[in-house]
Amino acid sequence: MSALTTFSSLSSSQTGLIEPADRALFSDVNVRPFCYRHRLALELPLTLPDIAALNDRLPDGDAFKGWQNGVTQIEDGWRTRPSERLTLADTIAGIETNHSLVVLKHIEQDSVVGPALRNLLQEIFDYSSSRFRKDVVLGECLVFLNSPGRKTAYHFDLEASFLLQIAGTKTVHAWPCGDPQVVAESEVEAYCGAGNLSAAVYKPDLQKLAQTYLLEPGDGVHFPSLGPHWVQNGDTVSISINVNYDLRSLHGSLRPILALNHRLEKLGLRPRRPGASLLSDKAKATAWTVARNAKTLARRVIARRRNGEGYPVWMPEHRIG
Ligand SMILES: [Fe+2]
């Protein structure tokens, strides 16, 4: 399917960024991966100079910018450094040939691209099931810039995410969430408990269980929380937007419980697993959140001293109906 075919197949008089015929698919958010069509690439036809300008407007620091240089494999972790580290500006300028990945975060707050992305965050939220909407705490948009042919290693995320292709192509391999043969409990515990963001273990013999999607500009795919995926970029530079939602059930409950369990196990204790006791789960989630909030507050004070003020966060508008 060419980009032109994709765009011409979109409803010409549509309002909103998601193709009307595909909006019903969003009732399956966080149940299974699915693909859909969108017109974000028409609304925000981002180019390399746009990404360079966006990088200049964003604050510096790991909270806003990440990049990885060199060829990566499916099994590699996020901290893999396959080649000498370039500066971010040089990575963006030479993306066609330097085999790199660039991630710019919190771009829904940007003065130029932010308005369309905040509409997108609210639109996807509105189409999603009421169960999902009740679970959403906040949302964020990122832009991914990839060199031709580069792989994004196998991983899962705690966030429910939506990838929207703007330029170039990608082949995406996505597995459903909740299958213990695909993602073992120990992998989730390592991710949430020990904070190992590369805890997902690629299992080649389970590749056949993946859904495979070819994304062209105007196509999108949904990755459920904890649903693993890996990506093969096409033969030109790829630009895509990623929409993430943090969830009460995972960010506010499962993760704090597993994080506290991890600490208790390091002290030689044998804490109850999540789900074994509702009372114990609630107490752990509260204890960990209180401890984390104290730490986060301290960090925010330091960040304010360094950057002048805190950064805004997108939260959903709960509409009736
Ligand atoms: Fe991901």
Residues whose N, C-alpha, C, O or C-beta is under 5 A from the ligand:
A	BS01	LIG	D157
